């Protein structure tokens, strides 16, 4: 089982290996996932129906849906002071840069980073009152891989609406676990939550409860059964 297929992989994988794609179909590295799957003749899992459709249509590759969910091991952030109002992380793009400038013009202290992981990443997250999730490009799907970790650690998340409604559905409803908004309303939504401590804390708790309703162990078990049946 290999995650992050855009990273270096062994020249040969054991028989029966599975590539779990965690990238978006619009990302440049998505093509590497396709190349790796074809070259090594591995089974492919994906978290998004939109991505699976792209695999079928663009590369004639079949895949198995394995949603991203909750595991107790994800709960690892340590409480910290929160001098940062809004955190955004991921690779930089024009629309993300514009959002950061708009938040700063609204008077908020904004932090951004890319390429930091583990303890360094966790420390910055713990110091932030809100994490905002904005797509790198306009045709993005909900970055559930990133946001599931935040929800499991009771971090309030504001996210741009994506183009795969099924991926967002578990976190919507009358008591949403994610504050979804259009790109144009992200600043407004962040500002509202930053001014309302009670609602921000309630959002964090709802997010935690929502991600716990998607046990990762059950998703993996179901995907393994489907993969075995298709071989």
N, C-alpha and C positions, 0 to 999 in steps of 0.2 A: 504494500500500500504506500503510495508516494504522494505527498502534498506539494503544491507549488511547482508545477511542472515547467515553469519558466526559469527555474534555477538549475544549476548543473546536476545531471543525473548520471548514474553509472552507465557505462557503455553497454552493459547487458543486465537485464532484470530477470529475477527468478520466474519460472513459468507460473502463470496465474496471477501475476502482479496487476494491480489496479492503479490507474492514474486518476487522482481526484482533482479536477480542475477547480481552482478557486479564483480564477480571473474572469473578467467580463469579455463577452464576445466582441466588444468594440475596442478592446485594448490591443496594442501591437503584439504583446507577448502571447495572445491567444493563438496566433499562427504557430508558435513554437509548440504549444500543447498538441495541436493537430499533427505536426511533424513527428513529435515524439511518439504519439499513439500509433501512427501509421508505421513508423520505423520499427518499433519494438513490439507491435501487435498486441498491445495491452487492452484490457477492458478499461472503459472510461466512466467515471462518475462525475456528475455535475450537480450544483445546488440550484440551478435556475432553469426553468422550462424555456426561457428565451435563449439561453446559451445552448440548450439541447437542440432547439430548432436550428440554430446556426451551425451546429456540428453536423446535423443531417443535411441541410441545404447547401452549405459551403464546402463540406469535406466528405459527405456521404459516410459519416461515422455515427454509429449507434452509441447511446450512452444510457446510463441508469441514473435516475433522480435520487440524490441523497441530500436531504435538506440539512442546513446548518442549525444546530440546536444547542442544548445545555448539557454540560457535564460539571460535576462538583469541582473538578480540578481547575476550572476556569476562574473560580472565586479566589483571587490572590492579591488584589489591590489593598495596600495598607492606607488607613486614613492619614490625611495630611492637611496642612493649611492650604487654602485655595485663593492665592493672589491672582490667578488667571481667570478672566471672565469666560472666554470662549477659546476652545482649542479646535484646530482643524489639522489633520495630518493625512499624508499621502503624497503622491507626486504632484508637483505644481503644474497648474495650467492657467490659461487666461481667465477663465470663469471663476476659478478658486481664488486667484489673486484679486480679482474685482470684488469678490465677496469679503475678503479680509479687509480691503480698504474701506468698504461700506460699513462694516462693523466698527472699525476704528473711528470713522467719521461720526458714528453714533455715540462715541465716548467710551467704548468698551476696550479693555485690555485683551488683545488677541495673541495667541501663540500658534506657531506653525512649525511642523517638523516633518522630515521624510528620511527614511532609512535607519531609524532608531528602533530597537526592539528590546524585549526583556525588561530588565530593571530600569534602564534609562527611559524607555517608553512609559512604563507603568508609573514612574515618579511624576512625569509631566501630566499624565491623565489624572492622577490623584490630586494634583494641584489645580485642577480646572473645574469650574462650576458647571459648565456645559460643554459637550462635544458636538460640533456641527458636522454633519456628513453631507458634503456636496459632491455631485458627480464630476469627474475630471472632464468629461465631454458631455454634450447635451443629450446624447442618446444612452445614458447609463441606466443600469438596473440597480436596485437597492443593494448597497454594500453590506449584506447581512453578515458576511464573514467578519468584517470589522465591528459591526454594531452588536453582534451576539456577545462578544467579549465584554463590551461596555455594559450591556444590559445585565449580564451575569454578575457584574460588580457594582450594580446599582448606580450607574453613571447616567445622568439625564442626557438623552440624545435628541437632537433636532435633525431631521433628515429631509433632503430634497426628494420629492416624489420621483419614482423611476418609471420605466416602460414595461415592467413585469409586475402587474397587480397581484398575481398569485404569491409572489415572493413577499409582499408587504402585508397580505391579508391576516396572518397570525398576530400581527402587532397593531391592527386597527380595531374598529368596533367602538362601542359606547365608552369604554375605558381604555383608550389606546396606550400602548407601552412605548410608542415612538411619537414624537410631535412631527408629523409629516407636513410639509409645506412646499409650495412651488418655489422655484429658485428666486423669484421676485419677492417672495414673502419670508425668506429665511431670516433676514435681519430683523424684521418686525416680530417674528416668532421668538427668536433668541432674546430680543429686548424685553418682550412681555414676561418670559420665564425668569429672566435675570432680576426683574423687579418684583417677582412673587416667589418668595422662598418656599411657601407651603406647596404651591402648585409644582414647583420644580422638584421638590422632594417626593411628591405624590407621583410624578411622572417617572422618577427613578424607580420607585417601588413597583409601579405597574409594569415597567419594562422588565424588571426582575421576574415578576410573576408570569409574564407572557413568555419569556424565553424558557422558563422552567417547564412550560407546557409542551415543549418540543424536546423530549429527551434524546440526546445524541445517540445513546446506545441502541434505542429502538430504530432510529433512522438507519444506522449502520447495519443492524440485523436484517431489516427489510431489504436494504440494497444488496447485501450479500446473498440473500435468498433469490432475489431477482437475477443477479449476475450468474449464480450457479445454474439457475433454470434455463438461462439463455445460451449456455455453453454446450 
